[in-house]
């Protein structure tokens, strides 16, 4: 038997996923601009910036009462994916 409540919630999740895809598209365009402004491949990984981003996400997650373990995993994964993207698309 199909649970109608679950189907309704899944539709909302699908809508949210579409919005996230648009945000990822915008983020990718910004990363493309960053790539164009980097002179050397060694500049791609900025450990200090990564540390600051993760610290800020943790603080903001706590304020918003979001499980910090979830947001940390998501951001670490996203950072790694965009670092890989930068290496793949770096031209120099």
C-alpha positions in Angstrom: 0.0 0.0 0.0 1.3 3.4 -0.9 1.6 6.0 1.9 0.1 9.2 0.5 1.9 11.3 3.1 5.3 9.9 2.1 4.5 10.6 -1.6 3.6 14.2 -0.8 6.7 14.7 1.2 8.8 13.2 -1.6 7.3 15.7 -4.0 8.5 18.5 -1.7 11.9 16.9 -1.5 12.0 16.7 -5.4 11.2 20.4 -5.5 13.9 21.2 -3.0 16.4 19.1 -5.0 15.6 21.2 -8.1 16.4 24.3 -6.1 19.6 22.8 -4.9 20.7 22.0 -8.4 20.2 25.7 -9.4 22.3 26.7 -6.4 25.0 24.2 -7.4 24.9 25.6 -11.0 25.5 29.2 -9.6 28.3 28.0 -7.3 30.0 26.2 -10.2 29.9 29.4 -12.2 31.6 31.2 -9.3 34.2 28.5 -9.0 34.9 28.9 -12.8 35.7 32.5 -12.1 38.0 31.6 -9.2 39.8 29.1 -11.5 40.4 31.8 -14.1 42.0 34.0 -11.3 44.4 31.3 -10.0 47.8 31.3 -11.6 49.1 27.9 -10.3 47.6 24.5 -9.6 49.1 24.6 -6.2 46.8 27.5 -5.4 43.7 25.3 -5.7 43.7 23.8 -2.2 43.6 26.5 0.5 43.6 24.6 3.8 43.1 27.7 5.9 40.0 28.8 3.9 38.6 25.2 4.1 39.1 25.3 7.9 37.3 28.6 8.1 34.4 27.5 6.0 33.9 24.4 8.0 34.1 26.3 11.3 31.5 28.8 10.0 29.2 26.2 8.8 29.3 24.4 12.1 28.5 27.7 14.0 25.7 28.5 11.6 24.3 25.0 11.8 24.2 25.2 15.6 22.4 28.6 15.4 19.8 27.1 13.0 19.5 23.9 15.1 20.7 21.7 12.2 22.7 18.5 13.0 26.3 19.7 12.6 27.4 16.2 11.6 25.1 16.4 8.6 26.3 19.8 7.5 30.0 19.0 8.0 29.7 15.9 5.9 27.8 17.8 3.2 30.3 20.6 3.1 33.4 18.4 3.2 32.0 16.4 0.3 31.1 19.6 -1.6 34.5 21.1 -1.0 36.2 17.9 -2.2 34.0 17.7 -5.3 34.8 21.3 -6.2 38.5 20.8 -5.6 38.4 17.9 -8.0 36.4 20.1 -10.4 39.1 22.8 -10.2 41.9 20.4 -10.9 40.0 19.0 -13.8 39.3 22.4 -15.3 42.5 24.3 -14.4 44.3 25.4 -17.5 48.0 26.2 -17.0 
